[in-house]
Amino acid sequence: MNNKQTSKFLFISAGTLTLIGAFTKLFDITYAPYIFSAGAVLLIFLQAKSALDNKNAGRRQRRLGASGFLASLALGLAAYFMFAGSNTWVVLLLIYALSTFFLSFRGESTK
Protein backbone atom coordinates (compact mmCIF):
# COMPACT_ATOMS: atom_id res chain seq x y z
CA MET A 1 0.00 0.00 0.00
CA ASN A 2 1.23 3.46 -0.77
CA ASN A 3 0.87 6.51 1.44
CA LYS A 4 -2.34 7.76 -0.21
CA GLN A 5 -4.07 4.38 0.16
CA THR A 6 -2.98 4.09 3.78
CA SER A 7 -4.28 7.57 4.52
CA LYS A 8 -7.61 6.78 2.86
CA PHE A 9 -7.91 3.51 4.81
CA LEU A 10 -7.17 5.28 8.11
CA PHE A 11 -9.69 8.02 7.30
CA ILE A 12 -12.43 5.47 6.55
CA SER A 13 -11.55 3.51 9.70
CA ALA A 14 -11.62 6.64 11.85
CA GLY A 15 -14.96 7.73 10.42
CA THR A 16 -16.40 4.28 11.00
CA LEU A 17 -15.20 4.24 14.62
CA THR A 18 -16.65 7.69 15.20
CA LEU A 19 -19.97 6.73 13.67
CA ILE A 20 -20.20 3.48 15.65
CA GLY A 21 -19.29 5.35 18.85
CA ALA A 22 -22.01 7.95 18.24
CA PHE A 23 -24.67 5.32 17.55
CA THR A 24 -23.73 3.21 20.55
CA LYS A 25 -23.86 6.32 22.77
CA LEU A 26 -27.47 6.81 21.72
CA PHE A 27 -28.23 3.43 23.29
CA ASP A 28 -26.31 4.29 26.50
CA ILE A 29 -23.67 1.62 26.05
CA THR A 30 -20.88 2.24 28.55
CA TYR A 31 -17.90 1.83 26.20
CA ALA A 32 -19.32 4.15 23.49
CA PRO A 33 -17.18 7.18 24.44
CA TYR A 34 -14.01 5.11 24.08
CA ILE A 35 -14.92 4.01 20.55
CA PHE A 36 -15.91 7.55 19.59
CA SER A 37 -12.74 8.99 21.11
CA ALA A 38 -10.51 6.56 19.22
CA GLY A 39 -12.08 7.63 15.93
CA ALA A 40 -12.02 11.32 16.87
CA VAL A 41 -8.34 11.28 17.80
CA LEU A 42 -7.48 9.53 14.55
CA LEU A 43 -9.53 12.05 12.55
CA ILE A 44 -7.88 14.98 14.34
CA PHE A 45 -4.46 13.48 13.61
CA LEU A 46 -5.29 12.94 9.92
CA GLN A 47 -6.66 16.47 9.55
CA ALA A 48 -3.54 17.93 11.21
CA LYS A 49 -1.32 15.85 8.93
CA SER A 50 -3.30 16.99 5.92
CA ALA A 51 -3.06 20.63 6.98
CA LEU A 52 0.70 20.36 7.50
CA ASP A 53 1.22 18.58 4.17
CA ASN A 54 -0.38 21.52 2.36
CA LYS A 55 2.47 23.92 3.15
CA ASN A 56 3.54 24.03 -0.52
CA ALA A 57 -0.03 24.34 -1.81
CA GLY A 58 -1.83 27.54 -2.66
CA ARG A 59 -3.29 29.89 -0.11
CA ARG A 60 -6.80 28.53 -0.62
CA GLN A 61 -5.77 24.90 -0.04
CA ARG A 62 -3.83 25.85 3.10
CA ARG A 63 -6.85 27.72 4.44
CA LEU A 64 -9.15 24.78 3.70
CA GLY A 65 -6.74 22.41 5.46
CA ALA A 66 -6.62 24.65 8.52
CA SER A 67 -10.41 24.97 8.53
CA GLY A 68 -10.75 21.19 8.36
CA PHE A 69 -8.39 20.81 11.30
CA LEU A 70 -10.30 23.35 13.38
CA ALA A 71 -13.57 21.59 12.54
CA SER A 72 -12.10 18.26 13.63
CA LEU A 73 -11.28 19.74 17.03
CA ALA A 74 -15.05 19.83 17.60
CA LEU A 75 -14.87 16.03 17.67
CA GLY A 76 -12.37 16.21 20.52
CA LEU A 77 -14.74 18.42 22.47
CA ALA A 78 -17.62 16.09 21.64
CA ALA A 79 -15.63 13.18 23.08
CA TYR A 80 -15.00 15.18 26.25
CA PHE A 81 -18.72 15.91 26.65
CA MET A 82 -19.50 12.23 26.08
CA PHE A 83 -17.30 11.32 29.02
CA ALA A 84 -18.77 14.19 31.07
CA GLY A 85 -22.30 12.86 30.50
CA SER A 86 -23.58 16.01 28.81
CA ASN A 87 -25.69 15.99 25.66
CA THR A 88 -23.66 18.85 24.18
CA TRP A 89 -21.68 16.26 22.20
CA VAL A 90 -24.59 16.05 19.77
CA VAL A 91 -24.36 19.76 18.94
CA LEU A 92 -20.59 19.56 18.45
CA LEU A 93 -20.97 16.52 16.22
CA LEU A 94 -23.52 18.43 14.15
CA ILE A 95 -21.13 21.40 13.88
CA TYR A 96 -18.38 19.06 12.67
CA ALA A 97 -20.66 17.36 10.16
CA LEU A 98 -22.00 20.60 8.70
CA SER A 99 -18.60 22.27 8.47
CA THR A 100 -17.05 19.18 6.85
CA PHE A 101 -19.95 19.02 4.41
CA PHE A 102 -19.44 22.68 3.53
CA LEU A 103 -15.67 22.30 3.18
CA SER A 104 -16.09 19.31 0.88
CA PHE A 105 -17.71 21.59 -1.69
CA ARG A 106 -14.99 24.22 -1.29
CA GLY A 107 -12.18 21.87 -2.27
CA GLU A 108 -10.39 21.84 -5.57
CA SER A 109 -12.68 20.80 -8.39
CA THR A 110 -11.38 18.49 -11.09
CA LYS A 111 -12.55 19.39 -14.56
Secondary structure, 3 states (H helix, E strand, C coil): CCHHHHHHHHHHHHHHHHHHHHHHHHCCCCCHHHHHHHHHHHHHHHHHHHHHHHHHCCHHHHHHHHHHHHHHHHHHHHHHHHHHCCCHHHHHHHHHHHHHHHHHHHCCCCC
